[in-house]
Amino acid sequence: MNSPSHTAERRLLIGAAAATCIANISWWMQPQIVNDVLTNLHTSESAAGFVVTAEFAVMAFTSFAIARLGRGTSYFAISVLGAVFALAGATLTLASGGYPLLIGARALTGLGEGAALMVSTAAVAHLSNPDRAYAQLNIVNICLGAAMSLALPALSEHYGAAALSFKVLFGVMLVLVAISLVTPRAERYAPPAPVAAGGGVSMRVIAVALAVFLVAVASSAMWSFYVVLGLRTGMSAEAVDQSIAYAVLSALPAGILATFVGTRFGRFNAAAVAVAVIVVAIFLITYTKDATSFRIGTCVNVAGIYFLIPYFFGFAAAEDASGRAAAIAGGAFLLTGAAGPYLGGSLMEYLGVSATPWVMLVTDAVALALFLWLERTRTGAHAGSGATALAEASP
């Protein structure tokens, strides 16, 4: 597929930015969603986590399925289809009166979010400088998360806390869906011939997806229970909401830093340092009883993940310039939104929260081994012709 014209490229980037935010909106609000379910439906921690798990599992697998089967479909058509499902699910969420109906409504929302996720990751691979574009989408997404985190405490004061997270999700979704429809109608998903025999996905792309999942899953498990963990330190609900807002804001300089660091030191070296910092942060969140330490740990954990995101897509784009690998990596990242809440809830319920960082040590070690293998065995045959190094994207 040829690169789109300058005007079409700009519209594609705007549409992809809105789609990125649609796919991530529930991610940003995981702590509030889990706490709302615990408070209003009086479920267990694992059951509350499963509400987010259902949504993100459907989202991730929908993104995988469209990346696999959507050849020749316009990004605009995918966006429209996703908008219908996302808005239908968000509407049913507000009308649902019990746990089973809530699970179904969030799964329906996940169908639409999965379509948005696929568009936001695959379309950008066709731009003239995809690595820079991924970093820009990351920054826009972080700004959305920061705005929502800062707005929630004020909205709670004026409109009450009952199911507030789902009301805010619906309102923001309406605006994002309208923006996403600016996507050019002529641009289509047209990956080249499959990269593995029999129409499958290459082992290298699978390795990227698995490494992304393993790095992010423990952080997601902690993120979804920030409210619960913060309250256990003795902080007030308002103080916990404030610390979450600070954590989201900390992701913005981290995302910007990734665009400046680029691949000057190699993708693997940047990823390894970030993972080590995240490990320390999660141990701090888990074991601290001090509010200040909790705030620092949450900020470092979120900042580390959003520093890593451009590198996740950089690894994927280096393997396949068509956008297919990026869509799969994006699905793997948000699949942690499915596994993380349920994993975190189960660990807290059955083993205690202290088990989380030790599980994370194992998953991160495997992930870094996969990234190192990808970095050391990459050849010209593996690198996608359209993938631009992060170093080239840096100002």
C-alpha positions as CSV (number, residue, x, y, z in Angstrom):
1,M,0.0,0.0,0.0
2,N,1.4,3.4,-0.9
3,S,1.7,6.1,1.7
4,P,-1.3,8.4,1.9
5,S,-1.2,12.0,0.7
6,H,-0.2,14.7,3.2
7,T,-3.9,15.7,3.8
8,A,-5.0,12.1,4.1
9,E,-2.1,11.4,6.4
10,R,-3.1,14.2,8.7
11,R,-6.7,13.0,8.8
12,L,-5.6,9.5,9.3
13,L,-3.5,10.5,12.3
14,I,-6.4,12.5,13.8
15,G,-8.7,9.6,13.4
16,A,-6.1,7.2,14.8
17,A,-5.6,9.4,17.8
18,A,-9.3,9.4,18.5
19,A,-9.4,5.6,18.0
20,T,-6.5,5.2,20.4
21,C,-8.4,7.1,23.1
22,I,-11.5,5.1,22.5
23,A,-9.5,1.9,23.0
24,N,-7.8,3.2,26.1
25,I,-10.6,5.1,27.9
26,S,-11.5,2.1,30.1
27,W,-7.9,1.4,30.8
28,W,-7.5,4.9,32.3
29,M,-10.5,4.4,34.5
30,Q,-9.8,0.9,35.7
31,P,-9.3,1.9,39.3
32,Q,-12.6,3.8,39.4
33,I,-14.5,1.1,37.6
34,V,-13.3,-1.7,39.9
35,N,-14.0,0.5,42.9
36,D,-17.5,1.3,41.6
37,V,-18.3,-2.4,41.1
38,L,-17.0,-3.3,44.6
39,T,-19.0,-0.5,46.2
40,N,-22.3,-0.6,44.3
41,L,-22.6,-4.3,43.5
42,H,-20.8,-5.6,46.6
43,T,-18.7,-8.2,44.7
44,S,-15.4,-9.9,45.6
45,E,-12.2,-8.4,44.3
46,S,-11.8,-11.1,41.6
47,A,-15.4,-10.6,40.5
48,A,-14.9,-6.8,40.3
49,G,-11.7,-7.3,38.3
50,F,-13.5,-9.7,35.9
51,V,-15.8,-6.8,34.7
52,V,-12.7,-5.1,33.2
53,T,-11.3,-8.5,32.2
54,A,-14.4,-9.3,30.0
55,E,-14.2,-5.9,28.3
56,F,-10.5,-6.0,27.5
57,A,-10.5,-9.7,26.5
58,V,-13.2,-9.0,23.9
59,M,-11.3,-5.8,22.8
60,A,-8.0,-7.5,22.3
61,F,-9.4,-10.5,20.4
62,T,-11.5,-8.3,18.3
63,S,-8.4,-6.3,17.3
64,F,-6.6,-9.6,16.5
65,A,-9.5,-10.9,14.4
66,I,-9.9,-7.7,12.3
67,A,-6.1,-7.6,11.8
68,R,-6.3,-11.2,10.6
69,L,-9.6,-11.0,8.5
70,G,-10.1,-7.4,7.6
71,R,-7.9,-7.2,4.5
72,G,-9.2,-4.7,2.0
73,T,-11.6,-3.0,4.4
74,S,-11.4,0.7,4.8
75,Y,-10.3,2.1,8.1
76,F,-13.4,4.4,8.0
77,A,-15.7,1.4,7.8
78,I,-14.0,-0.3,10.7
79,S,-14.3,2.9,12.7
80,V,-18.0,3.2,12.0
81,L,-18.7,-0.4,13.0
82,G,-16.6,0.0,16.1
83,A,-18.6,3.2,17.0
84,V,-21.9,1.4,16.8
85,F,-20.8,-1.4,19.1
86,A,-18.9,0.9,21.6
87,L,-21.8,3.3,22.0
88,A,-24.4,0.5,22.2
89,G,-22.3,-1.2,25.0
90,A,-21.8,2.1,26.8
91,T,-25.6,2.8,26.7
92,L,-26.4,-0.7,28.0
93,T,-23.9,-0.3,30.8
94,L,-25.9,2.7,32.2
95,A,-29.1,0.7,31.9
96,S,-27.8,-2.6,33.4
97,G,-29.0,-3.3,36.9
98,G,-27.0,-6.3,37.9
99,Y,-23.7,-8.1,37.6
100,P,-24.4,-10.4,34.7
101,L,-25.9,-7.6,32.5
102,L,-22.9,-5.4,33.3
103,I,-20.5,-8.1,32.1
104,G,-22.5,-8.4,28.8
105,A,-22.6,-4.6,28.3
106,R,-18.9,-4.2,28.9
107,A,-18.1,-7.1,26.5
108,L,-20.2,-5.4,23.8
109,T,-18.3,-2.2,24.4
110,G,-15.1,-4.2,24.0
111,L,-16.2,-5.2,20.5
112,G,-16.2,-1.5,19.5
113,E,-13.1,-0.7,21.3
114,G,-11.3,-3.6,19.6
115,A,-12.2,-2.1,16.2
116,A,-10.8,1.2,17.3
117,L,-7.7,-0.4,18.6
118,M,-7.0,-2.1,15.3
119,V,-7.5,1.2,13.4
120,S,-5.2,3.1,15.7
121,T,-2.3,0.7,15.4
122,A,-2.5,-0.6,11.9
123,A,-3.3,2.6,10.1
124,V,-0.3,4.5,11.6
125,A,2.1,1.9,10.2
126,H,1.5,3.4,6.7
127,L,2.4,6.9,7.6
128,S,5.7,8.4,6.4
129,N,7.2,8.3,10.0
130,P,5.3,5.6,12.0
131,D,7.5,5.7,15.1
132,R,7.0,9.4,15.6
133,A,3.3,8.9,15.0
134,Y,3.0,6.2,17.6
135,A,4.8,8.5,20.1
136,Q,2.3,11.3,19.2
137,L,-0.7,9.0,19.7
138,N,0.8,7.9,23.1
139,I,1.0,11.6,24.2
140,V,-2.6,12.3,23.1
141,N,-3.7,9.2,24.9
142,I,-1.9,10.3,28.1
143,C,-3.4,13.8,27.9
144,L,-6.9,12.2,27.8
145,G,-6.1,10.0,30.8
146,A,-4.8,13.0,32.7
147,A,-7.8,15.1,31.9
148,M,-10.2,12.4,33.0
149,S,-8.3,11.7,36.2
150,L,-8.3,15.3,37.2
151,A,-12.0,15.8,36.3
152,L,-13.3,12.7,38.2
153,P,-12.9,14.1,41.8
154,A,-14.6,17.4,40.8
155,L,-17.4,15.5,39.0
156,S,-17.9,13.2,42.0
157,E,-18.5,16.2,44.3
158,H,-21.1,17.7,42.1
159,Y,-22.9,14.7,40.7
160,G,-22.3,12.0,43.2
161,A,-20.1,8.9,43.1
162,A,-22.7,6.2,42.1
163,A,-21.6,4.6,38.9
164,L,-19.8,7.8,38.0
165,S,-17.1,6.0,36.0
166,F,-19.6,4.6,33.5
167,K,-21.4,7.9,33.1
168,V,-18.1,9.7,32.3
169,L,-17.1,6.8,29.9
170,F,-20.3,7.3,27.9
171,G,-20.0,11.1,27.6
172,V,-16.3,11.0,26.5
173,M,-17.0,8.1,24.1
174,L,-19.6,10.2,22.3
175,V,-17.1,12.9,21.6
176,L,-14.3,10.6,20.6
177,V,-16.5,8.6,18.2
178,A,-17.4,11.8,16.4
179,I,-13.7,12.8,16.0
180,S,-12.7,9.3,14.8
181,L,-15.0,9.6,11.8
182,V,-12.6,12.1,10.2
183,T,-10.6,9.0,9.1
184,P,-10.3,9.1,5.2
185,R,-12.6,6.7,3.5
186,A,-10.1,5.7,0.8
187,E,-7.4,4.3,3.1
188,R,-7.7,0.6,3.4
189,Y,-6.2,-2.1,5.5
190,A,-4.0,-3.9,2.9
191,P,-1.2,-6.0,4.6
192,P,1.2,-7.8,2.2
193,A,1.3,-11.5,1.9
194,P,1.3,-13.4,5.3
195,V,4.7,-13.5,7.0
196,A,4.4,-17.1,7.9
197,A,3.6,-20.2,5.8
198,G,0.0,-21.2,5.7
199,G,-1.3,-17.6,6.4
200,G,-0.2,-17.6,10.0
201,V,1.8,-15.0,12.0
202,S,5.6,-15.3,12.3
203,M,7.2,-16.5,15.5
204,R,9.0,-13.2,15.7
205,V,5.7,-11.3,15.8
206,I,4.3,-13.7,18.3
207,A,7.5,-13.1,20.4
208,V,6.8,-9.3,20.3
209,A,3.2,-9.8,21.4
210,L,4.1,-12.2,24.2
211,A,6.9,-9.9,25.5
212,V,4.6,-6.9,25.5
213,F,2.0,-8.8,27.4
214,L,4.4,-10.1,30.0
215,V,5.9,-6.7,30.7
216,A,2.6,-5.0,31.1
217,V,0.4,-7.6,32.9
218,A,1.7,-7.0,36.5
219,S,1.5,-3.3,36.2
220,S,-2.0,-3.6,35.0
221,A,-2.9,-5.8,37.9
222,M,-1.6,-3.1,40.3
223,W,-3.2,-0.2,38.4
224,S,-6.7,-1.7,38.5
225,F,-6.5,-1.8,42.3
226,Y,-4.9,1.5,43.0
227,V,-8.0,2.8,44.8
228,V,-8.1,-0.4,47.0
229,L,-4.4,-0.3,47.7
230,G,-4.3,3.4,48.4
231,L,-7.2,3.1,50.9
232,R,-5.2,0.4,52.7
233,T,-2.4,2.8,53.4
234,G,-4.9,5.0,55.4
235,M,-5.3,7.6,52.6
236,S,-8.7,9.2,52.1
237,A,-10.7,8.4,49.0
238,E,-10.0,12.0,47.8
239,A,-6.3,11.6,48.4
240,V,-6.2,8.3,46.4
241,D,-8.1,9.9,43.5
242,Q,-5.5,12.7,43.6
243,S,-2.6,10.3,43.6
244,I,-4.1,8.5,40.6
245,A,-4.3,11.9,38.8
246,Y,-0.6,12.5,39.6
247,A,0.3,9.1,38.3
248,V,-1.5,9.7,35.0
249,L,0.2,13.1,34.7
250,S,3.6,11.5,35.2
251,A,3.0,9.4,32.1
252,L,3.1,12.6,29.9
253,P,6.8,13.5,30.5
254,A,7.7,9.8,30.3
255,G,6.0,9.6,26.8
256,I,7.8,12.7,25.7
257,L,11.1,11.4,27.0
258,A,10.8,8.3,24.9
259,T,10.5,10.5,21.7
260,F,13.8,12.2,22.7
261,V,15.7,9.1,23.8
262,G,14.7,7.2,20.7
263,T,16.9,4.2,19.9
264,R,20.1,6.1,20.7
265,F,21.0,3.3,23.2
266,G,19.0,0.6,21.4
267,R,15.4,-0.5,21.9
268,F,16.4,-3.3,24.3
269,N,18.6,-1.2,26.6
270,A,15.8,1.4,27.0
271,A,13.2,-1.3,27.6
272,A,15.5,-3.1,30.2
273,V,16.1,0.1,32.2
274,A,12.4,0.9,32.2
275,V,11.4,-2.6,33.3
276,A,13.9,-2.5,36.2
277,V,12.4,0.8,37.3
278,I,8.8,-0.6,37.1
279,V,9.9,-3.6,39.2
280,V,11.1,-1.3,42.0
281,A,7.9,0.7,41.8
282,I,5.6,-2.3,42.1
283,F,7.6,-3.6,45.1
284,L,7.1,-0.2,46.7
285,I,3.4,0.0,46.0
286,T,3.0,-3.5,47.4
287,Y,4.8,-3.2,50.6
288,T,4.6,0.4,51.7
289,K,2.3,1.7,54.4
290,D,3.3,5.3,53.8
291,A,1.1,7.6,51.6
292,T,4.1,9.4,50.1
293,S,5.8,6.2,49.1
294,F,2.5,5.0,47.6
295,R,2.2,8.2,45.5
296,I,5.8,7.8,44.3
297,G,5.4,4.2,43.4
298,T,2.2,4.7,41.5
299,C,3.7,7.6,39.5
300,V,6.8,5.6,38.6
301,N,4.8,2.5,37.6
302,V,2.6,4.4,35.2
303,A,5.4,6.5,33.8
304,G,7.5,3.5,33.1
305,I,4.8,1.7,31.1
306,Y,4.1,4.8,29.0
307,F,7.8,5.3,28.4
308,L,7.8,1.8,27.1
309,I,4.8,1.9,24.7
310,P,6.6,3.5,21.7
311,Y,9.3,0.9,22.0
312,F,6.6,-1.9,22.0
313,F,5.4,-0.6,18.7
314,G,8.9,0.1,17.5
315,F,9.7,-3.6,18.0
316,A,6.5,-4.5,16.1
317,A,7.1,-2.1,13.2
318,A,10.6,-3.4,12.8
319,E,9.2,-6.9,12.2
320,D,6.4,-5.9,9.8
321,A,5.7,-2.5,8.2
322,S,2.2,-3.4,7.0
323,G,0.7,-2.6,10.4
324,R,-0.4,-6.1,11.1
325,A,2.3,-6.7,13.8
326,A,1.5,-3.4,15.4
327,A,-2.2,-4.3,15.6
328,I,-1.2,-7.6,17.3
329,A,1.2,-5.9,19.7
330,G,-1.5,-3.3,20.5
331,G,-3.9,-6.0,21.2
332,A,-1.4,-7.8,23.4
333,F,-0.8,-4.7,25.4
334,L,-4.5,-4.1,26.0
335,L,-5.1,-7.8,26.7
336,T,-3.2,-7.1,29.9
337,G,-6.2,-5.0,30.7
338,A,-8.2,-8.2,30.6
339,A,-5.7,-10.4,32.5
340,G,-4.4,-7.8,34.9
341,P,-7.6,-6.9,36.9
342,Y,-8.6,-10.6,37.3
343,L,-5.0,-11.6,38.1
344,G,-4.7,-8.8,40.7
345,G,-8.0,-9.6,42.2
346,S,-7.2,-13.3,42.4
347,L,-3.8,-12.7,43.9
348,M,-5.3,-10.4,46.6
349,E,-8.1,-12.7,47.3
350,Y,-6.2,-16.0,47.5
351,L,-2.5,-15.3,48.0
352,G,-2.4,-11.7,49.3
353,V,-1.2,-8.7,47.4
354,S,2.4,-9.4,48.3
355,A,2.5,-12.2,45.7
356,T,2.2,-9.7,42.8
357,P,5.8,-8.4,42.6
358,W,7.2,-11.9,42.7
359,V,5.0,-13.1,39.9
360,M,6.1,-10.0,38.0
361,L,9.8,-10.8,38.4
362,V,9.3,-14.0,36.5
363,T,7.2,-12.5,33.7
364,D,9.5,-9.6,33.2
365,A,12.6,-11.8,33.0
366,V,11.0,-13.9,30.2
367,A,9.9,-10.7,28.4
368,L,13.4,-9.2,28.5
369,A,14.8,-12.5,27.2
370,L,12.4,-12.3,24.2
371,F,13.2,-8.7,23.5
372,L,16.9,-9.4,23.6
373,W,16.4,-12.3,21.2
374,L,14.5,-10.1,18.8
375,E,17.2,-7.3,19.0
376,R,20.1,-9.6,18.4
377,T,18.7,-11.8,15.6
378,R,17.1,-9.0,13.6
379,T,18.3,-8.8,10.0
380,G,17.4,-6.8,7.0
381,A,15.0,-9.6,6.0
382,H,13.1,-9.2,9.2
383,A,12.9,-5.4,9.3
384,G,9.9,-3.8,7.7
385,S,10.7,-1.4,4.9
386,G,8.3,1.2,6.2
387,A,9.5,1.1,9.8
388,T,11.5,4.1,10.8
389,A,13.8,3.9,13.8
390,L,12.8,5.9,16.9
391,A,16.1,7.6,16.6
392,E,15.1,9.0,13.2
393,A,11.8,10.2,14.8
394,S,13.5,12.1,17.5
395,P,13.8,15.9,17.2
